[in-house]
Amino acid sequence: MKLPFEIDLNGKVAVVTGAGGVLCSDFAKVMAKCGAKVALLDINLDAAEGYAKEIRDAGGVAIAVKANCLEKASLEEARETVNRELGTCDILINGAGGNNPRATTDNEYFDPTTIGNPDVKDFFDLTPEGFKFVLDLNVTAAFLTTQVFALDMAKSGKGGNIINISSMNAFRPLTKIPAYSAAKSGVSNLTQWLAVHFANAGIRVNAIAPGFFVTNQNRALLFREDGTPTPRTDKILNGTPMRRFGESEELIGGLLFFLDDKSSGFITGVVLPIDGGFSAYSGV
């Protein structure tokens, strides 16, 4: 992957959660290319190890660590591994998150004829457990991971850099996914809260809010098996002034900007949309 510009992360230790996925593994690769030693955390250790090996094969320093971001003990065990093999964390990317079918409705708008229909999952069929799982997967995971890895930053007195991954859902909630929309709004708000709380410790906290990118998680929602776009894809692109999906490389400039203390040393508590204009477009 070609970097839009380079920064110096030599001597830095970066921890990335959700690093077994497409976007966060790219973040790990980019930081390694800039000299950071990178720990790729994911509940799917095989996926994280595959990307860690790519980094090592390219001459970087990377380890894969299994971690469940919903369990503090698992994260503390991961921190011990990172500290032992790479050193204490300087950069934390809270990338773990996602949606779940249990918190997704079948219909975009309320239809009274679907109430009680076993073939249609409407708002009234969503379970507290499913809704809470998505909230935890995004908000609680970011809280716990920050609590565990920012501790060393706070103790060191050298500051640190935390980047959360929010979403367009935080700006304009999408139909069908109420829990995910609420959760990402929570991630943005938590970002601002943490930025204020840690400002006197020299720890900057910002967030990137991607627009629509094709990932392993959403590919089936965006394209049929034959590769043709689904109706939801048509709606997304019609609401995106640039009329296309983003490429993962297009998140890298924002990431590097936030990571470079020379460029963004006075920036904290910011949620940066990278969305092809989606958040600015009213539809008319």
N, C-alpha and C positions, 0 to 999 in steps of 0.2 A: 504494500500500500504506500503510495507516494504522499508525503506530508505536505500540506499547504505552506507550512513554515515550520522551522524547528526551534525547540526550546531545550534548555539544558536541565535534565532531571537526574544527572549523575549524582550518586550518593543518596537518592531518595528511594524509599520503599513505598510501593503503591499496592493497595488491597482493593480488589474488584469483586463485588458479589454479583451473582447472576452471570458469571464469566463463562458459563457453558453455552450461552446464547450468542446469536449473531452480533448484535450491537456491542455488548459488553466485552466480548472477546476481541473485537476490533479496538476498543478502548485500551485493553491490556497490551495489544500488539504495538499500538502507537506509543504508549508510555515507555515500553521496553526499547523501542527505536530511539527514544530521546534519552536513554541511559538509565531509566529507573529499573530497580529490581521489583518484579511483579509477582504477587500472589493471586492466583485465580481461584476464587471460592465459588463453589456450587454444590448443590445437593447431589447432582449428577457428576460424580468424580471422573468418570470415563470421558465425558464431554470436555470438562475442564482440562484434563490431562492432555487430550488431543491438541487443544490450542496452546497449552504450555509447551508441549513438545515443538510445535511450530516456531514458537519464540526462541527456544533453545537452539533449534536447528539453524535459525537465522543469526545466531551469535548473541542472543540476549540471555538475561537471567530471569527464570520464571519457575514457579512451583504451582502445582495444583493441590488444593486442600478441600476436603469434603467438609461442608458446613451447612447446617440447617438454620437459616436466618430467623426462624420462629422460636428457636430454643437457645437461650442465653448460654447454657452450659456448652452447647456445641460450638458457639461462637468463641467462647473463652478458650476452648481447646484448640480451635483454629488459630487464635491469637498466639497461643504458646508456640505452635508450630512455626508461624510466621516469624515471631521474635527469635526463635532458635536458629532458623535457617537463613533469614534475610535481615533481621533487625526490626526495630520498632517502626510502626506505621507513620508515614508522613502525609500520605495521600489516601483518601478513602473515596471510592466510587460506589455509592449505594444503588446498584443496578438490579438487584433482585426484586421481582414483582410480577404482576400479570393479572389476567382475568381468569374466571372459571365458569364453566357452563352452568353450575348450580346457582350462579348469581346473574344469569342472563335470561331475558325474556324472549319469547318467539316473536311477539308483535311489537311494532314500533309505537303504536298508539293504542289506547284502551279501547277494547271492543267488548261491549256487554254480552255478546253472544258466546264469548269464549269462557265465561265464568263457569267453572265446574267441568269444562271439556277436558278429558284426560289426554287428548291428543295435542293440546295447545298449552304451553307453559306461559301464563301471564303473570302480571305483577303479584297477584294474590297467591300464586303458587311458589314464589321464592321462599326459601327457608332461612331462618335466622342463622343457621349454621353456615350455609353457603355464602350469605351476605358477609358475615363476620370473617369467614376465611379470606375473602378478597381484601377486606379492610386490613386484616393482619398481614397478609402477604405483601402489601405495599407500605402501609404506615407503620405497623408494629415492627416489621422487619427492619425498616430504616432506623427506627428508634433504637432497637436493641443493638444493631450493628454499630451505630454511632456511639452508643453508650460503652460498648466493649472496646472499640478501636480508638476512639477519641481520648480515652483515659490516658494512654501513653503520650499523646500529643499534649494534653493538659499538664501532665507531670513534667514533661521535658522542658517547658518554657520556651521552646523553639517555634511554637505555633504549628500550623498544619493547614491542610486544604481538604475540604469535604465537598463532593459534588453529588447531589441527588438526581435521580431521573424522574421527572414529572411527566406530563403528557398534555396534549391538546384538550383532553377531557377535563383538565383543571380549569381551562378557560371557557370552554363551550361543551357542556356534557353531551355525549352522544346517546342516541336512542338505544334501547335494549340492554345497556350495561350500567345500571344505576350504582352498583357497588364500586365498580372500577372508577367511574367518574368521581364519586364521592371520595374514594381513596386517594386518587391523584391530586385532587384539590387539597386533601389533607397533607400530602407530601410537600406541596408548594408552601402551605402555611407553616408546616414544621421547619422547612428550610429557613424561612424568615425568622422564626422563633430561635432556632439554633444560632443563626447569624448574630442576633442581638446578644444571646446568652454568652457566646464564646468570643465576642469581639475583644474583650479585654485580655484574652489569652492568646491573641494573635492567630486564632483559628478562623479562617474564612469559610463560609458555607454558602454555596450557590446551587442552582439547579438548571438542568437542561430539559426543555419541554419539546420532545420531538413531535412533529406532525405525523404524517402517515408514511411509514416505511414497511416494506414487505419483509416479514420475519417468519421463522418456523412456526411461531405461535399463531399468526393470523393468516397465513397463506391460504388455508382452506376457506376462509371467510371471504377472501378477495378474488380468488380465481377458481373456476371449475376444474375438474380433472383434465379437461382437454385444453386448459390454458386460457380460455376466454374469461373476460371479467364478469364478476357477479353484479347484480343490481346495486349492491352496497358499494362496490368499487366505483360505479358510475356516479353515485351520489358524492362520494369522497372527492373524486376528481373535479366534479362540477362545483364543489365548494372550495377548491384549492386554486387560486388565481393562476399559479404556474402550471396547472393541468397535468401534473405527474406525481408519482410517488418520489419520496426522497431516496437518495443513495446513502448507505452507511458512512461513506467517506465525507459526506456533507455535514456530519456532526462533528468532525474532527477539529475544524477551525475553532468552534465554540469551546470544545474541551481544552485545547491547547491554550486558548486565551485565558480561561479560568485558572489553568494550572501555572501560568507564568506570572510570578509575583511582580515582575517588572512591568507587565502590561496591565494587570488587573489587581494590583496590590491594595487599592483603595475601594475595591468592589466586593461587597458581601450582601447576602440577602436578596440576590437577583434571580429571577426565573426567566431564562432566555428561550423564547420560542424559536424553533428551527423547523418551519412548517410550510414553506412555499406561499405564505400569505394567508393561510387558512384562518388564523385568529383575527385577521384584519378585515375579512370579507363578510359583508352583511347579507350577501345573496342577491343584491340588486346593485 
